[in-house]
Amino acid sequence: MANQRTLPGKIVVVAFGALLVIALVGAYIIQKANKEHMALPVLGSVPKFTFTERSGEPFSEKDFIGKISVVDFIFTSCPGVCPVMADRMSHLYELYKDYPEVQFVSISVDPETDSLPVLRQYAIDHGVTDNRWLFLRGPVEKVAQVSEQGFKLAMGVLPAGHSSRFVLVDDKGQIRGYYSSDDDQSQLLLEHHIRAFLGAMKK
């Protein structure tokens, strides 16, 4: 009878211990996520440039400061990888809709076709309703230079020869990572790193 009377107490102790372990593990994971951005190497800095955003306003390397940015190179008539990239970016744009600190920057590698009206329509077609996702155009020679020498993304024959990777830039304008747009795990890692930088910014 004595053992039966103490059984509920043992269950409570075991349950409390399990909850404590879960809480400690959760705290560790959160702390690790918040610190993880410090472990990401600085791979370079955003190069100096000034392009034109679809709104007609200038956009330069200074507009990366104070924002966590995801950058890619696309062209609106692309029949290949660009639709996949746009879908991935649309997902991120929606995922971080409540975080104005996060911006998305798509740079056209076909400025002859991608006029400002074309870029505006492309943005509308992908559900863009604000300036968290920006679309830039500039002279193709300068775009290629910014891609290759600035963001360290190789260019082939344009427009089809652009990179399909996403670039993560921190709030100081430093390049912190590259992510494959056609790989689910790589995209999950990008989301994780964005959250880590957000956590650091909010401290």
PyRosetta script that sets phi, psi and omega in degrees:
from pyrosetta import init, pose_from_sequence

init()
pose = pose_from_sequence("MANQRTLPGKIVVVAFGALLVIALVGAYIIQKANKEHMALPVLGSVPKFTFTERSGEPFSEKDFIGKISVVDFIFTSCPGVCPVMADRMSHLYELYKDYPEVQFVSISVDPETDSLPVLRQYAIDHGVTDNRWLFLRGPVEKVAQVSEQGFKLAMGVLPAGHSSRFVLVDDKGQIRGYYSSDDDQSQLLLEHHIRAFLGAMKK")
pose.set_psi(1, -38.2)
pose.set_omega(1, -179.1)
pose.set_phi(2, -62.5)
pose.set_psi(2, -40.4)
pose.set_omega(2, 178.9)
pose.set_phi(3, -64.3)
pose.set_psi(3, -36.8)
pose.set_omega(3, 179.2)
pose.set_phi(4, -66.7)
pose.set_psi(4, -36.1)
pose.set_omega(4, -179.1)
pose.set_phi(5, -69.8)
pose.set_psi(5, -30.4)
pose.set_omega(5, -177.5)
pose.set_phi(6, -88.0)
pose.set_psi(6, -10.0)
pose.set_omega(6, -178.0)
pose.set_phi(7, -58.8)
pose.set_psi(7, -47.9)
pose.set_omega(7, 178.2)
pose.set_phi(8, -58.3)
pose.set_psi(8, -37.7)
pose.set_omega(8, 178.7)
pose.set_phi(9, -63.7)
pose.set_psi(9, -40.2)
pose.set_omega(9, 178.4)
pose.set_phi(10, -64.5)
pose.set_psi(10, -39.9)
pose.set_omega(10, 179.0)
pose.set_phi(11, -61.4)
pose.set_psi(11, -41.5)
pose.set_omega(11, 179.5)
pose.set_phi(12, -63.2)
pose.set_psi(12, -43.4)
pose.set_omega(12, -179.5)
pose.set_phi(13, -63.3)
pose.set_psi(13, -45.0)
pose.set_omega(13, 179.8)
pose.set_phi(14, -63.2)
pose.set_psi(14, -43.6)
pose.set_omega(14, 179.5)
pose.set_phi(15, -63.1)
pose.set_psi(15, -42.2)
pose.set_omega(15, 178.6)
pose.set_phi(16, -62.8)
pose.set_psi(16, -41.7)
pose.set_omega(16, 178.6)
pose.set_phi(17, -62.2)
pose.set_psi(17, -41.2)
pose.set_omega(17, 179.3)
pose.set_phi(18, -64.1)
pose.set_psi(18, -43.2)
pose.set_omega(18, 178.7)
pose.set_phi(19, -63.6)
pose.set_psi(19, -37.7)
pose.set_omega(19, 179.2)
pose.set_phi(20, -64.3)
pose.set_psi(20, -42.8)
pose.set_omega(20, 178.5)
pose.set_phi(21, -62.0)
pose.set_psi(21, -44.4)
pose.set_omega(21, 179.6)
pose.set_phi(22, -60.9)
pose.set_psi(22, -42.1)
pose.set_omega(22, -179.9)
pose.set_phi(23, -64.2)
pose.set_psi(23, -41.9)
pose.set_omega(23, -179.8)
pose.set_phi(24, -66.3)
pose.set_psi(24, -42.0)
pose.set_omega(24, 178.2)
pose.set_phi(25, -63.6)
pose.set_psi(25, -42.4)
pose.set_omega(25, 178.7)
pose.set_phi(26, -61.6)
pose.set_psi(26, -42.6)
pose.set_omega(26, 179.0)
pose.set_phi(27, -63.6)
pose.set_psi(27, -39.2)
pose.set_omega(27, 178.8)
pose.set_phi(28, -63.8)
pose.set_psi(28, -44.2)
pose.set_omega(28, -179.0)
pose.set_phi(29, -63.2)
pose.set_psi(29, -43.1)
pose.set_omega(29, 179.0)
pose.set_phi(30, -62.7)
pose.set_psi(30, -44.9)
pose.set_omega(30, 179.5)
pose.set_phi(31, -62.6)
pose.set_psi(31, -41.1)
pose.set_omega(31, 179.6)
pose.set_phi(32, -64.2)
pose.set_psi(32, -41.7)
pose.set_omega(32, 179.8)
pose.set_phi(33, -63.5)
pose.set_psi(33, -39.9)
pose.set_omega(33, -178.7)
pose.set_phi(34, -69.1)
pose.set_psi(34, -27.9)
pose.set_omega(34, -178.4)
pose.set_phi(35, -94.1)
pose.set_psi(35, -13.4)
pose.set_omega(35, -171.6)
pose.set_phi(36, -61.3)
pose.set_psi(36, -32.3)
pose.set_omega(36, -178.9)
pose.set_phi(37, -60.3)
pose.set_psi(37, -26.9)
pose.set_omega(37, 179.3)
pose.set_phi(38, -68.5)
pose.set_psi(38, -26.8)
pose.set_omega(38, -178.9)
pose.set_phi(39, -81.0)
pose.set_psi(39, -17.9)
pose.set_omega(39, 179.5)
pose.set_phi(40, -72.4)
pose.set_psi(40, 128.0)
pose.set_omega(40, -178.6)
pose.set_phi(41, -69.4)
pose.set_psi(41, 153.0)
pose.set_omega(41, 171.1)
pose.set_phi(42, -83.4)
pose.set_psi(42, 115.4)
pose.set_omega(42, -173.0)
pose.set_phi(43, -96.8)
pose.set_psi(43, -2.4)
pose.set_omega(43, -178.5)
pose.set_phi(44, 151.0)
pose.set_psi(44, -175.0)
pose.set_omega(44, 178.5)
pose.set_phi(45, -125.9)
pose.set_psi(45, 152.1)
pose.set_omega(45, 176.4)
pose.set_phi(46, -59.6)
pose.set_psi(46, 130.1)
pose.set_omega(46, -178.0)
pose.set_phi(47, -73.2)
pose.set_psi(47, 163.7)
pose.set_omega(47, 175.9)
pose.set_phi(48, -75.1)
pose.set_psi(48, 130.1)
pose.set_omega(48, 176.0)
pose.set_phi(49, -164.9)
pose.set_psi(49, 162.0)
pose.set_omega(49, 170.4)
pose.set_phi(50, -138.9)
pose.set_psi(50, 113.5)
pose.set_omega(50, 176.0)
pose.set_phi(51, -113.3)
pose.set_psi(51, 178.7)
pose.set_omega(51, 179.9)
pose.set_phi(52, -111.1)
pose.set_psi(52, 127.5)
pose.set_omega(52, 178.1)
pose.set_phi(53, -79.5)
pose.set_psi(53, 161.8)
pose.set_omega(53, -175.9)
pose.set_phi(54, -56.8)
pose.set_psi(54, -25.1)
pose.set_omega(54, 179.2)
pose.set_phi(55, -73.5)
pose.set_psi(55, -12.9)
pose.set_omega(55, -174.7)
pose.set_phi(56, 96.8)
pose.set_psi(56, -7.1)
pose.set_omega(56, -179.5)
pose.set_phi(57, -84.0)
pose.set_psi(57, 148.0)
pose.set_omega(57, 176.8)
pose.set_phi(58, -71.4)
pose.set_psi(58, 149.9)
pose.set_omega(58, 176.0)
pose.set_phi(59, -136.5)
pose.set_psi(59, 127.5)
pose.set_omega(59, -177.7)
pose.set_phi(60, -130.3)
pose.set_psi(60, -179.0)
pose.set_omega(60, 179.0)
pose.set_phi(61, -60.9)
pose.set_psi(61, -23.4)
pose.set_omega(61, 179.5)
pose.set_phi(62, -67.4)
pose.set_psi(62, -22.7)
pose.set_omega(62, -178.5)
pose.set_phi(63, -77.7)
pose.set_psi(63, -2.2)
pose.set_omega(63, 173.7)
pose.set_phi(64, -86.2)
pose.set_psi(64, -20.2)
pose.set_omega(64, -176.0)
pose.set_phi(65, -69.2)
pose.set_psi(65, 131.2)
pose.set_omega(65, 179.6)
pose.set_phi(66, 85.3)
pose.set_psi(66, 3.4)
pose.set_omega(66, 179.5)
pose.set_phi(67, -128.1)
pose.set_psi(67, 150.0)
pose.set_omega(67, 166.6)
pose.set_phi(68, -93.6)
pose.set_psi(68, 123.2)
pose.set_omega(68, -170.9)
pose.set_phi(69, -122.7)
pose.set_psi(69, 144.4)
pose.set_omega(69, 170.6)
pose.set_phi(70, -116.7)
pose.set_psi(70, 124.0)
pose.set_omega(70, -173.0)
pose.set_phi(71, -116.3)
pose.set_psi(71, 140.2)
pose.set_omega(71, 170.3)
pose.set_phi(72, -144.7)
pose.set_psi(72, 167.9)
pose.set_omega(72, 178.9)
pose.set_phi(73, -118.9)
pose.set_psi(73, 127.1)
pose.set_omega(73, -173.3)
pose.set_phi(74, -142.7)
pose.set_psi(74, 174.1)
pose.set_omega(74, 161.8)
pose.set_phi(75, -145.2)
pose.set_psi(75, 144.7)
pose.set_omega(75, -165.6)
pose.set_phi(76, -68.7)
pose.set_psi(76, -25.1)
pose.set_omega(76, -178.8)
pose.set_phi(77, -95.3)
pose.set_psi(77, 10.0)
pose.set_omega(77, -177.3)
pose.set_phi(78, -63.4)
pose.set_psi(78, 124.6)
pose.set_omega(78, -180.0)
pose.set_phi(79, -93.8)
pose.set_psi(79, -5.2)
pose.set_omega(79, -173.6)
pose.set_phi(80, -99.2)
pose.set_psi(80, -107.0)
pose.set_omega(80, -172.1)
pose.set_phi(81, -79.5)
pose.set_psi(81, -21.5)
pose.set_omega(81, -175.0)
pose.set_phi(82, -57.1)
pose.set_psi(82, -41.5)
pose.set_omega(82, 177.4)
pose.set_phi(83, -59.7)
pose.set_psi(83, -36.6)
pose.set_omega(83, 176.3)
pose.set_phi(84, -65.9)
pose.set_psi(84, -44.0)
pose.set_omega(84, 178.3)
pose.set_phi(85, -61.1)
pose.set_psi(85, -42.6)
pose.set_omega(85, 180.0)
pose.set_phi(86, -64.3)
pose.set_psi(86, -39.1)
pose.set_omega(86, 177.8)
pose.set_phi(87, -64.4)
pose.set_psi(87, -41.8)
pose.set_omega(87, 178.2)
pose.set_phi(88, -63.4)
pose.set_psi(88, -43.8)
pose.set_omega(88, -178.6)
pose.set_phi(89, -68.4)
pose.set_psi(89, -36.5)
pose.set_omega(89, 176.7)
pose.set_phi(90, -61.1)
pose.set_psi(90, -40.0)
pose.set_omega(90, 177.9)
pose.set_phi(91, -61.8)
pose.set_psi(91, -45.4)
pose.set_omega(91, 179.3)
pose.set_phi(92, -65.6)
pose.set_psi(92, -41.6)
pose.set_omega(92, 178.9)
pose.set_phi(93, -57.4)
pose.set_psi(93, -42.7)
pose.set_omega(93, 179.0)
pose.set_phi(94, -73.7)
pose.set_psi(94, -39.3)
pose.set_omega(94, -177.5)
pose.set_phi(95, -61.4)
pose.set_psi(95, -36.3)
pose.set_omega(95, -177.2)
pose.set_phi(96, -108.8)
pose.set_psi(96, 33.1)
pose.set_omega(96, -177.2)
pose.set_phi(97, -64.3)
pose.set_psi(97, -23.1)
pose.set_omega(97, -179.5)
pose.set_phi(98, -95.3)
pose.set_psi(98, 11.6)
pose.set_omega(98, -176.7)
pose.set_phi(99, -125.2)
pose.set_psi(99, 89.5)
pose.set_omega(99, -180.0)
pose.set_phi(100, -64.9)
pose.set_psi(100, -12.4)
pose.set_omega(100, 177.8)
pose.set_phi(101, -72.9)
pose.set_psi(101, -13.9)
pose.set_omega(101, -178.3)
pose.set_phi(102, -104.8)
pose.set_psi(102, 127.2)
pose.set_omega(102, 178.0)
pose.set_phi(103, -128.5)
pose.set_psi(103, 158.3)
pose.set_omega(103, -178.1)
pose.set_phi(104, -124.9)
pose.set_psi(104, 132.7)
pose.set_omega(104, -172.5)
pose.set_phi(105, -128.0)
pose.set_psi(105, 113.2)
pose.set_omega(105, 176.9)
pose.set_phi(106, -108.0)
pose.set_psi(106, 126.1)
pose.set_omega(106, -177.0)
pose.set_phi(107, -111.1)
pose.set_psi(107, 124.5)
pose.set_omega(107, -178.1)
pose.set_phi(108, -74.8)
pose.set_psi(108, 136.3)
pose.set_omega(108, 174.8)
pose.set_phi(109, -100.8)
pose.set_psi(109, 7.7)
pose.set_omega(109, 180.0)
pose.set_phi(110, -135.0)
pose.set_psi(110, 64.7)
pose.set_omega(110, -174.9)
pose.set_phi(111, -63.6)
pose.set_psi(111, -23.7)
pose.set_omega(111, 179.1)
pose.set_phi(112, -63.0)
pose.set_psi(112, -40.0)
pose.set_omega(112, 177.3)
pose.set_phi(113, -86.2)
pose.set_psi(113, -40.4)
pose.set_omega(113, -173.9)
pose.set_phi(114, -85.8)
pose.set_psi(114, 74.1)
pose.set_omega(114, 173.9)
pose.set_phi(115, -69.4)
pose.set_psi(115, 171.4)
pose.set_omega(115, 179.4)
pose.set_phi(116, -61.5)
pose.set_psi(116, -43.0)
pose.set_omega(116, 175.8)
pose.set_phi(117, -60.4)
pose.set_psi(117, -37.8)
pose.set_omega(117, 178.8)
pose.set_phi(118, -65.2)
pose.set_psi(118, -42.5)
pose.set_omega(118, 178.6)
pose.set_phi(119, -65.8)
pose.set_psi(119, -36.9)
pose.set_omega(119, 178.1)
pose.set_phi(120, -64.0)
pose.set_psi(120, -41.9)
pose.set_omega(120, 179.2)
pose.set_phi(121, -67.8)
pose.set_psi(121, -38.0)
pose.set_omega(121, 178.5)
pose.set_phi(122, -61.8)
pose.set_psi(122, -41.9)
pose.set_omega(122, 177.5)
pose.set_phi(123, -62.2)
pose.set_psi(123, -45.5)
pose.set_omega(123, 178.7)
pose.set_phi(124, -60.3)
pose.set_psi(124, -44.0)
pose.set_omega(124, -178.6)
pose.set_phi(125, -61.8)
pose.set_psi(125, -23.2)
pose.set_omega(125, 180.0)
pose.set_phi(126, -104.6)
pose.set_psi(126, 18.0)
pose.set_omega(126, 172.1)
pose.set_phi(127, 76.1)
pose.set_psi(127, 20.0)
pose.set_omega(127, -178.6)
pose.set_phi(128, -81.9)
pose.set_psi(128, 123.5)
pose.set_omega(128, -175.7)
pose.set_phi(129, -120.1)
pose.set_psi(129, 1.9)
pose.set_omega(129, -178.2)
pose.set_phi(130, -149.3)
pose.set_psi(130, -167.3)
pose.set_omega(130, -177.5)
pose.set_phi(131, -99.9)
pose.set_psi(131, 22.6)
pose.set_omega(131, 174.9)
pose.set_phi(132, -78.7)
pose.set_psi(132, -22.6)
pose.set_omega(132, 175.0)
pose.set_phi(133, -119.1)
pose.set_psi(133, 115.8)
pose.set_omega(133, -173.1)
pose.set_phi(134, -110.1)
pose.set_psi(134, 147.5)
pose.set_omega(134, -178.2)
pose.set_phi(135, -126.1)
pose.set_psi(135, 119.2)
pose.set_omega(135, -171.7)
pose.set_phi(136, -114.5)
pose.set_psi(136, 149.0)
pose.set_omega(136, 172.1)
pose.set_phi(137, -136.5)
pose.set_psi(137, 150.0)
pose.set_omega(137, 177.5)
pose.set_phi(138, -161.5)
pose.set_psi(138, 176.6)
pose.set_omega(138, 178.4)
pose.set_phi(139, -55.1)
pose.set_psi(139, 135.1)
pose.set_omega(139, -172.7)
pose.set_phi(140, -60.6)
pose.set_psi(140, -33.8)
pose.set_omega(140, 178.4)
pose.set_phi(141, -64.4)
pose.set_psi(141, -39.3)
pose.set_omega(141, 179.7)
pose.set_phi(142, -71.9)
pose.set_psi(142, -37.4)
pose.set_omega(142, 177.1)
pose.set_phi(143, -60.5)
pose.set_psi(143, -45.9)
pose.set_omega(143, 179.2)
pose.set_phi(144, -62.1)
pose.set_psi(144, -40.4)
pose.set_omega(144, 179.2)
pose.set_phi(145, -65.1)
pose.set_psi(145, -43.4)
pose.set_omega(145, 179.3)
pose.set_phi(146, -63.3)
pose.set_psi(146, -40.2)
pose.set_omega(146, 179.2)
pose.set_phi(147, -65.1)
pose.set_psi(147, -51.6)
pose.set_omega(147, -172.1)
pose.set_phi(148, -78.3)
pose.set_psi(148, -48.4)
pose.set_omega(148, -174.4)
pose.set_phi(149, -88.5)
pose.set_psi(149, -26.9)
pose.set_omega(149, -178.5)
pose.set_phi(150, -92.6)
pose.set_psi(150, -59.8)
pose.set_omega(150, -178.0)
pose.set_phi(151, -89.3)
pose.set_psi(151, -1.6)
pose.set_omega(151, 176.5)
pose.set_phi(152, 60.7)
pose.set_psi(152, 36.7)
pose.set_omega(152, 176.7)
pose.set_phi(153, -110.9)
pose.set_psi(153, 118.5)
pose.set_omega(153, -177.4)
pose.set_phi(154, -65.0)
pose.set_psi(154, 145.1)
pose.set_omega(154, 176.3)
pose.set_phi(155, -118.3)
pose.set_psi(155, 136.1)
pose.set_omega(155, 171.1)
pose.set_phi(156, -97.9)
pose.set_psi(156, -148.8)
pose.set_omega(156, 176.7)
pose.set_phi(157, -70.9)
pose.set_psi(157, 122.3)
pose.set_omega(157, -177.4)
pose.set_phi(158, -86.2)
pose.set_psi(158, 152.1)
pose.set_omega(158, 8.6)
pose.set_phi(159, -87.5)
pose.set_psi(159, -17.3)
pose.set_omega(159, -171.9)
pose.set_phi(160, -69.1)
pose.set_psi(160, -19.9)
pose.set_omega(160, -172.9)
pose.set_phi(161, -86.6)
pose.set_psi(161, 22.3)
pose.set_omega(161, -179.6)
pose.set_phi(162, -80.6)
pose.set_psi(162, 162.0)
pose.set_omega(162, 178.3)
pose.set_phi(163, -74.1)
pose.set_psi(163, 150.5)
pose.set_omega(163, 177.1)
pose.set_phi(164, -104.2)
pose.set_psi(164, 10.7)
pose.set_omega(164, -178.8)
pose.set_phi(165, -88.6)
pose.set_psi(165, 152.4)
pose.set_omega(165, 172.1)
pose.set_phi(166, -95.3)
pose.set_psi(166, 146.2)
pose.set_omega(166, 179.4)
pose.set_phi(167, -116.7)
pose.set_psi(167, 129.4)
pose.set_omega(167, 176.7)
pose.set_phi(168, -96.8)
pose.set_psi(168, 125.8)
pose.set_omega(168, 179.9)
pose.set_phi(169, -119.2)
pose.set_psi(169, 132.1)
pose.set_omega(169, -178.7)
pose.set_phi(170, -82.6)
pose.set_psi(170, -179.4)
pose.set_omega(170, -174.1)
pose.set_phi(171, -73.6)
pose.set_psi(171, -3.2)
pose.set_omega(171, 175.4)
pose.set_phi(172, -103.3)
pose.set_psi(172, 6.2)
pose.set_omega(172, 179.9)
pose.set_phi(173, 79.9)
pose.set_psi(173, 22.6)
pose.set_omega(173, -179.7)
pose.set_phi(174, -102.5)
pose.set_psi(174, 137.6)
pose.set_omega(174, 178.3)
pose.set_phi(175, -77.6)
pose.set_psi(175, 126.0)
pose.set_omega(175, -174.1)
pose.set_phi(176, -120.3)
pose.set_psi(176, -9.3)
pose.set_omega(176, 179.6)
pose.set_phi(177, -176.8)
pose.set_psi(177, 158.4)
pose.set_omega(177, 176.2)
pose.set_phi(178, -125.6)
pose.set_psi(178, 141.0)
pose.set_omega(178, -172.2)
pose.set_phi(179, -139.6)
pose.set_psi(179, 133.0)
pose.set_omega(179, 179.3)
pose.set_phi(180, -71.8)
pose.set_psi(180, 130.7)
pose.set_omega(180, -178.4)
pose.set_phi(181, -78.1)
pose.set_psi(181, -14.8)
pose.set_omega(181, -177.7)
pose.set_phi(182, -108.3)
pose.set_psi(182, 18.3)
pose.set_omega(182, -179.7)
pose.set_phi(183, -125.3)
pose.set_psi(183, 120.2)
pose.set_omega(183, -176.3)
pose.set_phi(184, -60.5)
pose.set_psi(184, -44.1)
pose.set_omega(184, -177.9)
pose.set_phi(185, -64.7)
pose.set_psi(185, -39.1)
pose.set_omega(185, 178.1)
pose.set_phi(186, -64.0)
pose.set_psi(186, -38.3)
pose.set_omega(186, 178.5)
pose.set_phi(187, -68.9)
pose.set_psi(187, -37.1)
pose.set_omega(187, 175.6)
pose.set_phi(188, -64.0)
pose.set_psi(188, -39.1)
pose.set_omega(188, 177.3)
pose.set_phi(189, -63.7)
pose.set_psi(189, -40.5)
pose.set_omega(189, 176.6)
pose.set_phi(190, -59.4)
pose.set_psi(190, -46.0)
pose.set_omega(190, 178.4)
pose.set_phi(191, -59.4)
pose.set_psi(191, -42.2)
pose.set_omega(191, 179.9)
pose.set_phi(192, -62.6)
pose.set_psi(192, -42.6)
pose.set_omega(192, -179.1)
pose.set_phi(193, -69.7)
pose.set_psi(193, -36.0)
pose.set_omega(193, 175.2)
pose.set_phi(194, -60.5)
pose.set_psi(194, -45.4)
pose.set_omega(194, 179.2)
pose.set_phi(195, -61.4)
pose.set_psi(195, -38.6)
pose.set_omega(195, -180.0)
pose.set_phi(196, -63.8)
pose.set_psi(196, -43.2)
pose.set_omega(196, 178.3)
pose.set_phi(197, -67.2)
pose.set_psi(197, -37.2)
pose.set_omega(197, 176.7)
pose.set_phi(198, -61.4)
pose.set_psi(198, -44.5)
pose.set_omega(198, 178.5)
pose.set_phi(199, -59.4)
pose.set_psi(199, -39.3)
pose.set_omega(199, 179.3)
pose.set_phi(200, -68.9)
pose.set_psi(200, -38.7)
pose.set_omega(200, -179.8)
pose.set_phi(201, -64.8)
pose.set_psi(201, -33.3)
pose.set_omega(201, -174.2)
pose.set_phi(202, -83.1)
pose.set_psi(202, -4.2)
pose.set_omega(202, 179.3)
pose.set_phi(203, -78.1)
pose.dump_pdb("model.pdb")
